Amino acid sequence: MQFKNHHGNTTMTSPGKRIQREIRTIRAMLALYERSFPAPADDADYYARLQDYALKRLQKCYYGENKPACKQCPIHCYQPAKREAIKAIMRWAGPRMLLHHPILAIRHLLDDRKPVPAAPPRERTAREPKSPILSDDSAKGKGR
């Protein structure tokens, strides 16, 4: 499986322990929810698509291994509709995780209490233009 770090570089290494635990937690929550609320017949792969989306968001997490709990994160990387779906699933599955997956649930609760780390330094992408105020030409007096 390929993973991307916060710089957008693709790596073939497996994710770190924190991300692996998040992956297990999301899979467990989705499985619990799907058992009680099966997908409609006309959209049988709904939960599989939602899981794929959630795992892609995890592998692209801006914070990487230092990620805060998603509800604490200042960066909302989910599309609004998918964010609401995941929130509903987590709200329902969270209490049940204590019975079915107690260690994952407790670790998730502990992660939720950690403070949000400072954002890692961000590299400018090709889409982001240089600031005209800080461009090389204006700094040399040529921008007039």
KADACOR-V754626 format. One line per field, one symbol per residue. phi: phi as a letter, one per 30 degrees, with the letter a starting at -180 (. if undefined). psi: psi as a letter, one per 40 degrees, with the letter a starting at -180 (. if undefined). burial: + if it has 9 or more other ideal C-beta (glycine too) atoms within 8 Angstrom, else -. A space follows every 50 residues. Layout:
# KADACOR-V754626
phi->???
psi->???
burial->???
This chain:
# KADACOR-V754626
phi->.cbcddciddbcddddddddddddddddddddddddbeddddbdcedddd dedddddddceddidcdddedcddcccddedddddddddddddedddddc bdddddddddddddddddddecddcddddddddcdddddcicdd
psi->hiihaeeehhieiiiiddddddddddddddddddddgiiidefdfddddd ddddddddeehdebeeiiideehehgeiiddddddddddddddddddddd gdddddddddddeiihiihiihihiddhiihddeiddddeeee.
burial->--++-+--------+--+++++++++++++-+++----+------++--+ +-+++-+++-+++++-+++---+----+---++-+++-++-+++-++--- -+-+++++--++-+----++--------------+--+----+-
